[in-house]
């Protein structure tokens, strides 16, 4: 959901692909600006985490793949998550 109501769980999912279609190892760190939300190991080339926001406002969410022995790390484009300031 975007925007999402306050005090509602929001799930972020990152999919990481290898240019040869091979399975990847490593982890994804989800960040809200400079603050880490979670670091999650890849499972089937995906990682997901959830966050609940207590206040309204905007959040700049990124996902950073750590890389592995055969793949370099990378960072997603920024997702602007908007949280409504009052419950609907």
SVG drawing of the C-alpha trace seen along z (x, -y; Angstrom):
<svg xmlns="http://www.w3.org/2000/svg" viewBox="-11 -14 45 35">
<polyline fill="none" stroke="black" stroke-width="0.4" points="0.0,0.0 1.2,-3.4 0.2,-5.5 -0.2,-3.2 -2.1,-4.0 -0.1,-4.5 0.3,-1.4 -0.2,0.9 2.4,3.4 4.1,2.7 6.0,5.4 9.0,4.7 10.3,7.4 13.5,7.4 14.2,9.7 17.8,10.1 18.7,11.8 21.9,13.2 22.5,12.4 23.0,16.1 19.9,17.2 21.9,18.9 20.8,18.9 22.4,16.2 23.6,16.2 24.1,13.2 21.7,10.9 19.6,7.8 19.6,4.8 16.5,2.7 17.0,-0.9 14.7,-3.8 17.1,-6.7 20.2,-6.0 18.4,-3.7 18.5,0.1 15.0,1.7 16.4,5.3 19.1,7.5 17.6,10.6 19.3,13.6 18.2,14.4 15.9,17.3 15.2,18.2 16.7,14.9 14.3,12.9 14.3,11.2 11.4,9.5 10.8,7.6 8.0,5.7 7.8,2.4 5.1,0.6 5.2,-3.2 3.9,-5.0 3.9,-8.5 2.8,-9.8 5.3,-11.1 7.5,-10.0 10.2,-7.3 13.0,-6.8 13.3,-3.0 16.2,-1.2 17.3,2.4 21.0,3.2 22.2,6.6 25.5,7.6 26.9,9.6 28.4,13.0 31.5,14.9 30.4,14.4 28.2,11.3 28.9,7.8 26.5,5.9 23.9,3.4 21.4,1.0 17.8,0.5 16.2,-2.8 14.6,-4.6 10.9,-3.9 9.1,-6.7 6.7,-5.2 4.1,-7.6 2.4,-7.0 -0.9,-8.7 -0.9,-10.9 -4.3,-9.7 -6.0,-6.3 -8.6,-5.9"/>
</svg>
